[in-house]
C-alpha cells in the first residue's frame, strides 16, 4: 500500500486499518497519548496526521533478542 492510498488526515478506522489494529484499541491509545492524535474543540472523534502515524511506527522498531542483551 502506498502513502497516497490514505488521506493526509485520518480517522481511527484508517489508522486501525493501516496498523492492523482494532479501532477501539486505536481510540484507547489516542486517549492515553500513546499515539499522536487530535480532536477539534468540542469534538468527540480523534483525527490523526498520516505522516505522524508513519513516524510513530518507525520510532517503535521490533527489538531483537541480541539488542536486548
N, CA, C and O atoms as a Tripos MOL2 file, in Angstrom:
@<TRIPOS>MOLECULE
protein
  276   275    69     0     0
PROTEIN
NO_CHARGES

@<TRIPOS>ATOM
      1 N           0.8300   -1.1730    0.0000 N.3       1 UNK1
      2 CA          0.0000    0.0000    0.0000 C.3       1 UNK1
      3 C           0.8800    1.2440    0.0000 C.2       1 UNK1
      4 O           1.8050    1.3480    0.8050 O.2       1 UNK1
      5 N           0.6110    2.1540   -0.8630 N.am      2 UNK2
      6 CA          1.4010    3.3800   -0.9820 C.3       2 UNK2
      7 C           0.8910    4.4450   -0.0240 C.2       2 UNK2
      8 O          -0.2510    4.4000    0.4320 O.2       2 UNK2
      9 N           1.7670    5.4090    0.2750 N.am      3 UNK3
     10 CA          1.3810    6.5170    1.1430 C.3       3 UNK3
     11 C           0.1360    7.2240    0.6240 C.2       3 UNK3
     12 O          -0.7010    7.6730    1.4080 O.2       3 UNK3
     13 N           0.0150    7.3220   -0.6960 N.am      4 UNK4
     14 CA         -1.0920    8.0660   -1.2980 C.3       4 UNK4
     15 C          -2.4210    7.3290   -1.1940 C.2       4 UNK4
     16 O          -3.4580    7.8870   -1.5540 O.2       4 UNK4
     17 N          -2.4150    6.0860   -0.7100 N.am      5 UNK5
     18 CA         -3.6600    5.3410   -0.5420 C.3       5 UNK5
     19 C          -4.4910    5.8850    0.6110 C.2       5 UNK5
     20 O          -5.6780    5.5730    0.7150 O.2       5 UNK5
     21 N          -3.8920    6.6870    1.4730 N.am      6 UNK6
     22 CA         -4.5730    7.2570    2.6230 C.3       6 UNK6
     23 C          -4.5190    8.7760    2.5520 C.2       6 UNK6
     24 O          -3.5310    9.3360    2.0770 O.2       6 UNK6
     25 N          -5.5740    9.4570    3.0190 N.am      7 UNK7
     26 CA         -5.5560   10.9310    3.0340 C.3       7 UNK7
     27 C          -4.5520   11.4490    4.0710 C.2       7 UNK7
     28 O          -4.0770   10.6880    4.9140 O.2       7 UNK7
     29 N          -4.2390   12.7210    4.0070 N.am      8 UNK8
     30 CA         -3.3120   13.3410    4.9500 C.3       8 UNK8
     31 C          -3.8410   13.2920    6.3890 C.2       8 UNK8
     32 O          -3.0750   13.1050    7.3350 O.2       8 UNK8
     33 N          -5.1610   13.4640    6.5410 N.am      9 UNK9
     34 CA         -5.7870   13.4190    7.8610 C.3       9 UNK9
     35 C          -6.6380   12.1590    7.9290 C.2       9 UNK9
     36 O          -7.5210   11.9420    7.1000 O.2       9 UNK9
     37 N          -6.3550   11.3340    8.9330 N.am     10 UNK10
     38 CA         -7.0010   10.0410    9.0640 C.3      10 UNK10
     39 C          -7.9720   10.0200   10.2380 C.2      10 UNK10
     40 O          -7.8390   10.7950   11.1850 O.2      10 UNK10
     41 N          -8.9480    9.1220   10.1610 N.am     11 UNK11
     42 CA         -9.7960    8.8610   11.3200 C.3      11 UNK11
     43 C          -9.3040    7.5640   11.9700 C.2      11 UNK11
     44 O          -8.3760    6.9290   11.4690 O.2      11 UNK11
     45 N          -9.9230    7.1770   13.0760 N.am     12 UNK12
     46 CA         -9.4760    5.9950   13.8130 C.3      12 UNK12
     47 C          -9.5720    4.7270   12.9650 C.2      12 UNK12
     48 O          -8.7300    3.8380   13.0930 O.2      12 UNK12
     49 N         -10.5750    4.6330   12.1090 N.am     13 UNK13
     50 CA        -10.7270    3.4490   11.2610 C.3      13 UNK13
     51 C          -9.5710    3.3300   10.2740 C.2      13 UNK13
     52 O          -9.0760    2.2300   10.0310 O.2      13 UNK13
     53 N          -9.1330    4.4570    9.6990 N.am     14 UNK14
     54 CA         -7.9870    4.4360    8.7900 C.3      14 UNK14
     55 C          -6.7340    3.9690    9.5240 C.2      14 UNK14
     56 O          -5.9870    3.1300    9.0210 O.2      14 UNK14
     57 N          -6.5100    4.5200   10.7230 N.am     15 UNK15
     58 CA         -5.3170    4.1660   11.4910 C.3      15 UNK15
     59 C          -5.3560    2.6850   11.8680 C.2      15 UNK15
     60 O          -4.3390    1.9960   11.7900 O.2      15 UNK15
     61 N          -6.5180    2.2010   12.2720 N.am     16 UNK16
     62 CA         -6.6570    0.7870   12.6180 C.3      16 UNK16
     63 C          -6.3140   -0.0930   11.4190 C.2      16 UNK16
     64 O          -5.6090   -1.0920   11.5610 O.2      16 UNK16
     65 N          -6.8020    0.2690   10.2610 N.am     17 UNK17
     66 CA         -6.5050   -0.4960    9.0450 C.3      17 UNK17
     67 C          -5.0180   -0.4330    8.7220 C.2      17 UNK17
     68 O          -4.4000   -1.4490    8.4020 O.2      17 UNK17
     69 N          -4.4520    0.7570    8.8050 N.am     18 UNK18
     70 CA         -3.0460    0.9600    8.4730 C.3      18 UNK18
     71 C          -2.1260    0.1740    9.4010 C.2      18 UNK18
     72 O          -1.1260   -0.3900    8.9570 O.2      18 UNK18
     73 N          -2.4630    0.1350   10.6880 N.am     19 UNK19
     74 CA         -1.6130   -0.5330   11.6720 C.3      19 UNK19
     75 C          -2.0320   -1.9700   11.9580 C.2      19 UNK19
     76 O          -1.3560   -2.6780   12.7030 O.2      19 UNK19
     77 N          -3.1400   -2.4010   11.3700 N.am     20 UNK20
     78 CA         -3.6220   -3.7560   11.6250 C.3      20 UNK20
     79 C          -4.1070   -3.9340   13.0530 C.2      20 UNK20
     80 O          -3.9000   -4.9800   13.6680 O.2      20 UNK20
     81 N          -4.7550   -2.8980   13.5710 N.am     21 UNK21
     82 CA         -5.2480   -2.9050   14.9470 C.3      21 UNK21
     83 C          -6.7660   -2.7930   14.9660 C.2      21 UNK21
     84 O          -7.3940   -2.4920   13.9520 O.2      21 UNK21
     85 N          -7.3340   -3.0370   16.1170 N.am     22 UNK22
     86 CA         -8.7510   -2.8470   16.3570 C.3      22 UNK22
     87 C          -9.0230   -1.3480   16.5380 C.2      22 UNK22
     88 O          -8.2030   -0.6470   17.1310 O.2      22 UNK22
     89 N         -10.1430   -0.8520   16.0440 N.am     23 UNK23
     90 CA        -10.4790    0.5780   16.1510 C.3      23 UNK23
     91 C         -10.5420    1.0100   17.6110 C.2      23 UNK23
     92 O         -10.0760    2.0980   17.9520 O.2      23 UNK23
     93 N         -11.1130    0.1750   18.4770 N.am     24 UNK24
     94 CA        -11.2090    0.5360   19.8970 C.3      24 UNK24
     95 C          -9.8240    0.6870   20.5210 C.2      24 UNK24
     96 O          -9.6240    1.5400   21.3850 O.2      24 UNK24
     97 N          -8.8700   -0.1340   20.0920 N.am     25 UNK25
     98 CA         -7.5050   -0.0360   20.6180 C.3      25 UNK25
     99 C          -6.8470    1.2640   20.1430 C.2      25 UNK25
    100 O          -6.1340    1.9110   20.9100 O.2      25 UNK25
    101 N          -7.0810    1.6440   18.8980 N.am     26 UNK26
    102 CA         -6.5480    2.9120   18.3850 C.3      26 UNK26
    103 C          -7.1000    4.0670   19.2180 C.2      26 UNK26
    104 O          -6.3480    4.9580   19.6140 O.2      26 UNK26
    105 N          -8.3950    4.0590   19.4830 N.am     27 UNK27
    106 CA         -9.0050    5.1260   20.3000 C.3      27 UNK27
    107 C          -8.4380    5.1270   21.7140 C.2      27 UNK27
    108 O          -8.1880    6.1900   22.2820 O.2      27 UNK27
    109 N          -8.2370    3.9540   22.2800 N.am     28 UNK28
    110 CA         -7.6600    3.8570   23.6310 C.3      28 UNK28
    111 C          -6.2520    4.4390   23.6430 C.2      28 UNK28
    112 O          -5.9170    5.2320   24.5230 O.2      28 UNK28
    113 N          -5.4280    4.0530   22.6780 N.am     29 UNK29
    114 CA         -4.0710    4.5860   22.5860 C.3      29 UNK29
    115 C          -4.0950    6.1110   22.4100 C.2      29 UNK29
    116 O          -3.2610    6.8100   22.9850 O.2      29 UNK29
    117 N          -5.0290    6.6200   21.6350 N.am     30 UNK30
    118 CA         -5.1440    8.0700   21.4430 C.3      30 UNK30
    119 C          -5.5120    8.7550   22.7580 C.2      30 UNK30
    120 O          -4.9210    9.7760   23.1100 O.2      30 UNK30
    121 N          -6.4850    8.2020   23.4860 N.am     31 UNK31
    122 CA         -6.8890    8.7810   24.7800 C.3      31 UNK31
    123 C          -5.7240    8.7850   25.7650 C.2      31 UNK31
    124 O          -5.5620    9.7270   26.5400 O.2      31 UNK31
    125 N          -4.9170    7.7320   25.7310 N.am     32 UNK32
    126 CA         -3.7850    7.6010   26.6480 C.3      32 UNK32
    127 C          -2.5560    8.3910   26.1990 C.2      32 UNK32
    128 O          -1.5720    8.4820   26.9330 O.2      32 UNK32
    129 N          -2.6120    8.9600   24.9940 N.am     33 UNK33
    130 CA         -1.4710    9.7170   24.4860 C.3      33 UNK33
    131 C          -0.3550    8.8360   23.9510 C.2      33 UNK33
    132 O           0.7740    9.2950   23.7730 O.2      33 UNK33
    133 N          -0.6670    7.5760   23.6940 N.am     34 UNK34
    134 CA          0.3520    6.6480   23.2080 C.3      34 UNK34
    135 C           0.6110    6.8100   21.7170 C.2      34 UNK34
    136 O           1.6960    6.4750   21.2400 O.2      34 UNK34
    137 N          -0.3600    7.3150   20.9790 N.am     35 UNK35
    138 CA         -0.1600    7.6420   19.5670 C.3      35 UNK35
    139 C          -0.5860    9.0900   19.3690 C.2      35 UNK35
    140 O          -1.4920    9.5610   20.0560 O.2      35 UNK35
    141 N           0.0490    9.8050   18.4430 N.am     36 UNK36
    142 CA         -0.2910   11.2210   18.2320 C.3      36 UNK36
    143 C          -1.6950   11.3610   17.6380 C.2      36 UNK36
    144 O          -1.9880   10.8170   16.5730 O.2      36 UNK36
    145 N          -2.5520   12.0950   18.3420 N.am     37 UNK37
    146 CA         -3.9370   12.2620   17.9130 C.3      37 UNK37
    147 C          -4.4140   13.6670   18.2630 C.2      37 UNK37
    148 O          -3.8390   14.3460   19.1140 O.2      37 UNK37
    149 N          -5.4780   14.0840   17.5860 N.am     38 UNK38
    150 CA         -6.0350   15.4290   17.7620 C.3      38 UNK38
    151 C          -7.5460   15.3380   17.8060 C.2      38 UNK38
    152 O          -8.1510   14.4130   17.2640 O.2      38 UNK38
    153 N          -8.1460   16.3300   18.4720 N.am     39 UNK39
    154 CA         -9.5960   16.4620   18.4970 C.3      39 UNK39
    155 C          -9.9200   17.9320   18.3320 C.2      39 UNK39
    156 O          -9.2670   18.7910   18.9240 O.2      39 UNK39
    157 N         -10.9220   18.2180   17.5330 N.am     40 UNK40
    158 CA        -11.3800   19.5940   17.4020 C.3      40 UNK40
    159 C         -12.0650   20.0020   18.6990 C.2      40 UNK40
    160 O         -12.6430   19.1540   19.3780 O.2      40 UNK40
    161 N         -12.0140   21.2810   19.0560 N.am     41 UNK41
    162 CA        -12.6940   21.7190   20.2820 C.3      41 UNK41
    163 C         -14.1660   21.3010   20.2510 C.2      41 UNK41
    164 O         -14.8840   21.5720   19.2890 O.2      41 UNK41
    165 N         -14.5890   20.6460   21.3080 N.am     42 UNK42
    166 CA        -15.9600   20.1770   21.3960 C.3      42 UNK42
    167 C         -16.2270   18.9080   20.6160 C.2      42 UNK42
    168 O         -17.3280   18.3620   20.6820 O.2      42 UNK42
    169 N         -15.2380   18.4280   19.8750 N.am     43 UNK43
    170 CA        -15.4050   17.2260   19.0680 C.3      43 UNK43
    171 C         -15.1880   15.9680   19.8840 C.2      43 UNK43
    172 O         -14.5240   15.9870   20.9210 O.2      43 UNK43
    173 N         -15.7510   14.8850   19.4060 N.am     44 UNK44
    174 CA        -15.6020   13.6110   20.1140 C.3      44 UNK44
    175 C         -14.6930   12.6480   19.3770 C.2      44 UNK44
    176 O         -14.1740   11.7070   19.9760 O.2      44 UNK44
    177 N         -14.4950   12.8650   18.0960 N.am     45 UNK45
    178 CA        -13.7090   11.9180   17.3060 C.3      45 UNK45
    179 C         -12.2560   12.3600   17.2070 C.2      45 UNK45
    180 O         -11.9490   13.5510   17.1590 O.2      45 UNK45
    181 N         -11.3850   11.3840   17.1770 N.am     46 UNK46
    182 CA         -9.9530   11.6470   17.0210 C.3      46 UNK46
    183 C          -9.6140   11.7710   15.5480 C.2      46 UNK46
    184 O         -10.2110   11.1120   14.6960 O.2      46 UNK46
    185 N          -8.6480   12.6250   15.2670 N.am     47 UNK47
    186 CA         -8.0680   12.7660   13.9350 C.3      47 UNK47
    187 C          -6.5700   12.5510   14.0640 C.2      47 UNK47
    188 O          -5.9710   12.8660   15.0930 O.2      47 UNK47
    189 N          -5.9810   12.0210   13.0290 N.am     48 UNK48
    190 CA         -4.5620   11.6750   13.0380 C.3      48 UNK48
    191 C          -3.9270   12.1640   11.7440 C.2      48 UNK48
    192 O          -4.5360   12.0790   10.6780 O.2      48 UNK48
    193 N          -2.7010   12.6770   11.8390 N.am     49 UNK49
    194 CA         -1.9540   13.0390   10.6420 C.3      49 UNK49
    195 C          -1.2250   11.7950   10.1490 C.2      49 UNK49
    196 O          -0.4880   11.1570   10.9020 O.2      49 UNK49
    197 N          -1.4330   11.4590    8.8950 N.am     50 UNK50
    198 CA         -0.8410   10.2590    8.3000 C.3      50 UNK50
    199 C           0.6610   10.2010    8.5270 C.2      50 UNK50
    200 O           1.1790    9.1630    8.9400 O.2      50 UNK50
    201 N           1.3600   11.2770    8.2690 N.am     51 UNK51
    202 CA          2.8170   11.2760    8.3930 C.3      51 UNK51
    203 C           3.2590   11.0470    9.8360 C.2      51 UNK51
    204 O           4.2870   10.4110   10.0690 O.2      51 UNK51
    205 N           2.4950   11.5560   10.8120 N.am     52 UNK52
    206 CA          2.8360   11.3300   12.2150 C.3      52 UNK52
    207 C           2.6460    9.8600   12.5990 C.2      52 UNK52
    208 O           3.4020    9.3220   13.4070 O.2      52 UNK52
    209 N           1.6380    9.2190   12.0190 N.am     53 UNK53
    210 CA          1.4220    7.7980   12.2890 C.3      53 UNK53
    211 C           2.5920    6.9810   11.7300 C.2      53 UNK53
    212 O           3.0680    6.0500   12.3790 O.2      53 UNK53
    213 N           3.0530    7.3330   10.5240 N.am     54 UNK54
    214 CA          4.2080    6.6420    9.9500 C.3      54 UNK54
    215 C           5.4560    6.8600   10.8160 C.2      54 UNK54
    216 O           6.2240    5.9250   11.0410 O.2      54 UNK54
    217 N           5.6580    8.0860   11.2980 N.am     55 UNK55
    218 CA          6.8080    8.3820   12.1530 C.3      55 UNK55
    219 C           6.6990    7.6330   13.4790 C.2      55 UNK55
    220 O           7.6960    7.1160   13.9840 O.2      55 UNK55
    221 N           5.4990    7.5720   14.0420 N.am     56 UNK56
    222 CA          5.2680    6.8150   15.2720 C.3      56 UNK56
    223 C           5.6690    5.3610   15.0720 C.2      56 UNK56
    224 O           6.3470    4.7750   15.9160 O.2      56 UNK56
    225 N           5.2500    4.7860   13.9630 N.am     57 UNK57
    226 CA          5.5530    3.3920   13.6690 C.3      57 UNK57
    227 C           7.0660    3.1840   13.5180 C.2      57 UNK57
    228 O           7.6200    2.2130   14.0320 O.2      57 UNK57
    229 N           7.7200    4.1010   12.8130 N.am     58 UNK58
    230 CA          9.1690    3.9960   12.6120 C.3      58 UNK58
    231 C           9.9350    4.1210   13.9290 C.2      58 UNK58
    232 O          11.0200    3.5560   14.0720 O.2      58 UNK58
    233 N           9.3790    4.8540   14.8840 N.am     59 UNK59
    234 CA         10.0450    5.0820   16.1640 C.3      59 UNK59
    235 C           9.9260    3.8850   17.1060 C.2      59 UNK59
    236 O          10.5060    3.8960   18.1920 O.2      59 UNK59
    237 N           9.1860    2.8610   16.7080 N.am     60 UNK60
    238 CA          8.9770    1.6970   17.5680 C.3      60 UNK60
    239 C           9.3470    0.4030   16.8410 C.2      60 UNK60
    240 O           8.4920   -0.4480   16.5970 O.2      60 UNK60
    241 N          10.6320    0.2660   16.4980 N.am     61 UNK61
    242 CA         11.0410   -0.9730   15.8160 C.3      61 UNK61
    243 C          11.0060   -2.1590   16.7680 C.2      61 UNK61
    244 O          11.0280   -1.9940   17.9880 O.2      61 UNK61
    245 N          10.9510   -3.3290   16.2080 N.am     62 UNK62
    246 CA         10.9740   -4.5610   16.9990 C.3      62 UNK62
    247 C          12.3780   -4.7390   17.5470 C.2      62 UNK62
    248 O          13.3670   -4.5970   16.8260 O.2      62 UNK62
    249 N          12.4490   -5.0540   18.8360 N.am     63 UNK63
    250 CA         13.7360   -5.3230   19.4780 C.3      63 UNK63
    251 C          14.0710   -6.7900   19.2620 C.2      63 UNK63
    252 O          13.2400   -7.6640   19.5050 O.2      63 UNK63
    253 N          15.2730   -7.0560   18.8100 N.am     64 UNK64
    254 CA         15.7180   -8.4430   18.6690 C.3      64 UNK64
    255 C          16.2830   -8.9110   20.0060 C.2      64 UNK64
    256 O          16.6270   -8.0930   20.8600 O.2      64 UNK64
    257 N          16.3750  -10.1940   20.1810 N.am     65 UNK65
    258 CA         16.9280  -10.7350   21.4220 C.3      65 UNK65
    259 C          18.3690  -10.2710   21.6220 C.2      65 UNK65
    260 O          18.7940  -10.0340   22.7530 O.2      65 UNK65
    261 N          19.1150  -10.1420   20.5360 N.am     66 UNK66
    262 CA         20.5110   -9.7040   20.6210 C.3      66 UNK66
    263 C          20.6160   -8.2660   21.1220 C.2      66 UNK66
    264 O          21.5140   -7.9480   21.9020 O.2      66 UNK66
    265 N          19.6940   -7.3820   20.6730 N.am     67 UNK67
    266 CA         19.7670   -5.9870   21.0820 C.3      67 UNK67
    267 C          19.2830   -5.8020   22.5130 C.2      67 UNK67
    268 O          19.6170   -4.7990   23.1450 O.2      67 UNK67
    269 N          18.5010   -6.7500   23.0420 N.am     68 UNK68
    270 CA         18.0300   -6.6590   24.4230 C.3      68 UNK68
    271 C          19.1020   -7.0970   25.4150 C.2      68 UNK68
    272 O          19.0660   -6.7020   26.5800 O.2      68 UNK68
    273 N          20.0530   -7.9100   24.9630 N.am     69 UNK69
    274 CA         21.0870   -8.4390   25.8650 C.3      69 UNK69
    275 C          22.1560   -7.4230   26.1940 C.2      69 UNK69
    276 O          23.0870   -7.7260   26.9390 O.2      69 UNK69
@<TRIPOS>BOND
     1     1     2 1
     2     2     3 1
     3     3     4 2
     4     3     5 am
     5     5     6 1
     6     6     7 1
     7     7     8 2
     8     7     9 am
     9     9    10 1
    10    10    11 1
    11    11    12 2
    12    11    13 am
    13    13    14 1
    14    14    15 1
    15    15    16 2
    16    15    17 am
    17    17    18 1
    18    18    19 1
    19    19    20 2
    20    19    21 am
    21    21    22 1
    22    22    23 1
    23    23    24 2
    24    23    25 am
    25    25    26 1
    26    26    27 1
    27    27    28 2
    28    27    29 am
    29    29    30 1
    30    30    31 1
    31    31    32 2
    32    31    33 am
    33    33    34 1
    34    34    35 1
    35    35    36 2
    36    35    37 am
    37    37    38 1
    38    38    39 1
    39    39    40 2
    40    39    41 am
    41    41    42 1
    42    42    43 1
    43    43    44 2
    44    43    45 am
    45    45    46 1
    46    46    47 1
    47    47    48 2
    48    47    49 am
    49    49    50 1
    50    50    51 1
    51    51    52 2
    52    51    53 am
    53    53    54 1
    54    54    55 1
    55    55    56 2
    56    55    57 am
    57    57    58 1
    58    58    59 1
    59    59    60 2
    60    59    61 am
    61    61    62 1
    62    62    63 1
    63    63    64 2
    64    63    65 am
    65    65    66 1
    66    66    67 1
    67    67    68 2
    68    67    69 am
    69    69    70 1
    70    70    71 1
    71    71    72 2
    72    71    73 am
    73    73    74 1
    74    74    75 1
    75    75    76 2
    76    75    77 am
    77    77    78 1
    78    78    79 1
    79    79    80 2
    80    79    81 am
    81    81    82 1
    82    82    83 1
    83    83    84 2
    84    83    85 am
    85    85    86 1
    86    86    87 1
    87    87    88 2
    88    87    89 am
    89    89    90 1
    90    90    91 1
    91    91    92 2
    92    91    93 am
    93    93    94 1
    94    94    95 1
    95    95    96 2
    96    95    97 am
    97    97    98 1
    98    98    99 1
    99    99   100 2
   100    99   101 am
   101   101   102 1
   102   102   103 1
   103   103   104 2
   104   103   105 am
   105   105   106 1
   106   106   107 1
   107   107   108 2
   108   107   109 am
   109   109   110 1
   110   110   111 1
   111   111   112 2
   112   111   113 am
   113   113   114 1
   114   114   115 1
   115   115   116 2
   116   115   117 am
   117   117   118 1
   118   118   119 1
   119   119   120 2
   120   119   121 am
   121   121   122 1
   122   122   123 1
   123   123   124 2
   124   123   125 am
   125   125   126 1
   126   126   127 1
   127   127   128 2
   128   127   129 am
   129   129   130 1
   130   130   131 1
   131   131   132 2
   132   131   133 am
   133   133   134 1
   134   134   135 1
   135   135   136 2
   136   135   137 am
   137   137   138 1
   138   138   139 1
   139   139   140 2
   140   139   141 am
   141   141   142 1
   142   142   143 1
   143   143   144 2
   144   143   145 am
   145   145   146 1
   146   146   147 1
   147   147   148 2
   148   147   149 am
   149   149   150 1
   150   150   151 1
   151   151   152 2
   152   151   153 am
   153   153   154 1
   154   154   155 1
   155   155   156 2
   156   155   157 am
   157   157   158 1
   158   158   159 1
   159   159   160 2
   160   159   161 am
   161   161   162 1
   162   162   163 1
   163   163   164 2
   164   163   165 am
   165   165   166 1
   166   166   167 1
   167   167   168 2
   168   167   169 am
   169   169   170 1
   170   170   171 1
   171   171   172 2
   172   171   173 am
   173   173   174 1
   174   174   175 1
   175   175   176 2
   176   175   177 am
   177   177   178 1
   178   178   179 1
   179   179   180 2
   180   179   181 am
   181   181   182 1
   182   182   183 1
   183   183   184 2
   184   183   185 am
   185   185   186 1
   186   186   187 1
   187   187   188 2
   188   187   189 am
   189   189   190 1
   190   190   191 1
   191   191   192 2
   192   191   193 am
   193   193   194 1
   194   194   195 1
   195   195   196 2
   196   195   197 am
   197   197   198 1
   198   198   199 1
   199   199   200 2
   200   199   201 am
   201   201   202 1
   202   202   203 1
   203   203   204 2
   204   203   205 am
   205   205   206 1
   206   206   207 1
   207   207   208 2
   208   207   209 am
   209   209   210 1
   210   210   211 1
   211   211   212 2
   212   211   213 am
   213   213   214 1
   214   214   215 1
   215   215   216 2
   216   215   217 am
   217   217   218 1
   218   218   219 1
   219   219   220 2
   220   219   221 am
   221   221   222 1
   222   222   223 1
   223   223   224 2
   224   223   225 am
   225   225   226 1
   226   226   227 1
   227   227   228 2
   228   227   229 am
   229   229   230 1
   230   230   231 1
   231   231   232 2
   232   231   233 am
   233   233   234 1
   234   234   235 1
   235   235   236 2
   236   235   237 am
   237   237   238 1
   238   238   239 1
   239   239   240 2
   240   239   241 am
   241   241   242 1
   242   242   243 1
   243   243   244 2
   244   243   245 am
   245   245   246 1
   246   246   247 1
   247   247   248 2
   248   247   249 am
   249   249   250 1
   250   250   251 1
   251   251   252 2
   252   251   253 am
   253   253   254 1
   254   254   255 1
   255   255   256 2
   256   255   257 am
   257   257   258 1
   258   258   259 1
   259   259   260 2
   260   259   261 am
   261   261   262 1
   262   262   263 1
   263   263   264 2
   264   263   265 am
   265   265   266 1
   266   266   267 1
   267   267   268 2
   268   267   269 am
   269   269   270 1
   270   270   271 1
   271   271   272 2
   272   271   273 am
   273   273   274 1
   274   274   275 1
   275   275   276 2
@<TRIPOS>SUBSTRUCTURE
     1 UNK1         2 RESIDUE 1 A UNK
     2 UNK2         6 RESIDUE 1 A UNK
     3 UNK3        10 RESIDUE 1 A UNK
     4 UNK4        14 RESIDUE 1 A UNK
     5 UNK5        18 RESIDUE 1 A UNK
     6 UNK6        22 RESIDUE 1 A UNK
     7 UNK7        26 RESIDUE 1 A UNK
     8 UNK8        30 RESIDUE 1 A UNK
     9 UNK9        34 RESIDUE 1 A UNK
    10 UNK10       38 RESIDUE 1 A UNK
    11 UNK11       42 RESIDUE 1 A UNK
    12 UNK12       46 RESIDUE 1 A UNK
    13 UNK13       50 RESIDUE 1 A UNK
    14 UNK14       54 RESIDUE 1 A UNK
    15 UNK15       58 RESIDUE 1 A UNK
    16 UNK16       62 RESIDUE 1 A UNK
    17 UNK17       66 RESIDUE 1 A UNK
    18 UNK18       70 RESIDUE 1 A UNK
    19 UNK19       74 RESIDUE 1 A UNK
    20 UNK20       78 RESIDUE 1 A UNK
    21 UNK21       82 RESIDUE 1 A UNK
    22 UNK22       86 RESIDUE 1 A UNK
    23 UNK23       90 RESIDUE 1 A UNK
    24 UNK24       94 RESIDUE 1 A UNK
    25 UNK25       98 RESIDUE 1 A UNK
    26 UNK26      102 RESIDUE 1 A UNK
    27 UNK27      106 RESIDUE 1 A UNK
    28 UNK28      110 RESIDUE 1 A UNK
    29 UNK29      114 RESIDUE 1 A UNK
    30 UNK30      118 RESIDUE 1 A UNK
    31 UNK31      122 RESIDUE 1 A UNK
    32 UNK32      126 RESIDUE 1 A UNK
    33 UNK33      130 RESIDUE 1 A UNK
    34 UNK34      134 RESIDUE 1 A UNK
    35 UNK35      138 RESIDUE 1 A UNK
    36 UNK36      142 RESIDUE 1 A UNK
    37 UNK37      146 RESIDUE 1 A UNK
    38 UNK38      150 RESIDUE 1 A UNK
    39 UNK39      154 RESIDUE 1 A UNK
    40 UNK40      158 RESIDUE 1 A UNK
    41 UNK41      162 RESIDUE 1 A UNK
    42 UNK42      166 RESIDUE 1 A UNK
    43 UNK43      170 RESIDUE 1 A UNK
    44 UNK44      174 RESIDUE 1 A UNK
    45 UNK45      178 RESIDUE 1 A UNK
    46 UNK46      182 RESIDUE 1 A UNK
    47 UNK47      186 RESIDUE 1 A UNK
    48 UNK48      190 RESIDUE 1 A UNK
    49 UNK49      194 RESIDUE 1 A UNK
    50 UNK50      198 RESIDUE 1 A UNK
    51 UNK51      202 RESIDUE 1 A UNK
    52 UNK52      206 RESIDUE 1 A UNK
    53 UNK53      210 RESIDUE 1 A UNK
    54 UNK54      214 RESIDUE 1 A UNK
    55 UNK55      218 RESIDUE 1 A UNK
    56 UNK56      222 RESIDUE 1 A UNK
    57 UNK57      226 RESIDUE 1 A UNK
    58 UNK58      230 RESIDUE 1 A UNK
    59 UNK59      234 RESIDUE 1 A UNK
    60 UNK60      238 RESIDUE 1 A UNK
    61 UNK61      242 RESIDUE 1 A UNK
    62 UNK62      246 RESIDUE 1 A UNK
    63 UNK63      250 RESIDUE 1 A UNK
    64 UNK64      254 RESIDUE 1 A UNK
    65 UNK65      258 RESIDUE 1 A UNK
    66 UNK66      262 RESIDUE 1 A UNK
    67 UNK67      266 RESIDUE 1 A UNK
    68 UNK68      270 RESIDUE 1 A UNK
    69 UNK69      274 RESIDUE 1 A UNK
